């Protein structure tokens, strides 16, 4: 199967070389790798150009945008800039972050997973971060069945069925839920360990709670599910103010701002039912 990889990159000069090197050393070669240099002020473009001169399947695309870091919209806008520059037919499309180092068999296992299961719509391994002792440990931000935003891989038909990627925060959660709504399966492989060189959300921690509360409203989670999601994340982070800011943001969105939701009524109902089903399943297991 042909794999197309799109990598949005903003000031990733210290990481993009390591990322691309790990991708060109894969035992299964991607048909196309497109790096979108999103208004970088460092040597990101230069690093990518060096790789593109050596490897014909690597392409650099430059994008002029704001320096403001907007979780969701900025990275997905960059992704679609790359999407517009796809030159080859693909069966699998990947949205990867620029600060990752992949094991040599990663793309081989991606290809194998999609080949074996015709109903598989999304697939990924797990992100690992380095601790202060130099050990690489799983980045514990979500459940093990969730496919993390930095390492998304979609079957082409699934990608089209869910309407592509939403250009706002929450895109990397709603995509999985919509995939299930449209009858696709998702899968993670704990044996695929991807080194994540920078912690998730580091650049926008100060506004994350407010954005997350608003995103839960736009994903049509409803108040109780949003309450539980924010509380769980606040406990994980050990930051009670995260919960307070997040729930106030949700209430403000629901009562006053009322932004357009990312899903329609039928999709929203499915999402809520699925979330409750997973919660009940956990209680039964415990």
ABEGO torsion letter per residue (X at the ends): XBBBBBBBBBGAAAAAAAAAAAAAABABBBABBBBBBBGBABAAAAAAAAAAAABAABBBBBBBBBABBBBGAAAAAAAAAAAAABABBBABBBBBBAABBBBAAAAAAAAAAAAABAABABBBBBBBBBBAAGBBBBBBABBAABBBAABBBBBAAAAAAAGEBBBBBGAAAAAAAAAAAAGBBBBBBAABBBBBABBBGAAAAAAAAAAAAAAAAAAGAEAAAAAAAAAAAAAAAGBAAAAAAAAAAAAAAAAAAGBBBABBAAAAAAAAAAAAAAAAAAAAAX
